Amino acid sequence: MGKSKARSLKRNINDKFQYMTRESALKEVVNHTLDKNSIDTITLFGFTAEEMLEAGAEYEDVMALGGLIAK
């Protein structure tokens, strides 16, 4: 196996979000609301406060995110 292919395979071993749907992303965000990866996911998918609250996020956590959440 060449060096390039070995690096590519090694890089994707720890890829947490390899196949992410909107539903799985929302579930991940609700579980880890103030994590940096969650903040990136919120901005990527454009979640609204209503979506996050319906999925089970805490009200205080959603309000703390303020401007990151789509209106």
N, C-alpha and C positions, 0 to 999 in steps of 0.2 A: 504494500500500500504506500502510495506517495505521501510526502509530508503535508501537502495541501489538503488531501482527503482526510488524513489523520487529524489535522487541526479542525477541520469542519465537523467531523464526527464528535470530537472531544468538546467543542464549543456548545453543541446542541444537547449534550447529556443533561445539563442542569437547566434547560430552558423550561421555565415554569409555565409560561403561557404559550405553548406551542399551538394549540388549537383552542381558541377562546371564542365562545359565542357571547352574545349580549347578555343572556341569562346567566351563564357561568361567570362572566365578568362582574355582574351585579352581585351575585352571591359572594364572590371573593372580596368585593369592596365592603359589603356589609360585615363580613367577618373581621376585616382588618381596616377599619375606617380611616385612621389617621396615619397609616403606613405610607411611605413615599411611593411604593408601587401602586397603592390604591389611589393616591392622588393623580398619578399619571394615567391610570385606567379611567378615572372619572372624567378627566379632560379629553381622553381619547374617544370615549363612547358618548360623551355629552349627557350624562345622567342628570335627571332633574331631581329636586328635593322630594317631590311626590313619589317618584319611582323608588328612591332609596328608603323612604319611610314605609312604603307599602311592602318592601322586601324585608323589613325588620330592623332597620338601622335605628339607633337611638336618636331622639330629637336633638339633644345637645350636640352630638357629633355632627349631625347634618348642618346645624346652624353654625358650628365652628368652622366649617368649610366655606361658608359664605359665598364669596365671589367665584369660586371654582365651579360651583354647580350652575348648570344652565337654568335659565328662568322659564 
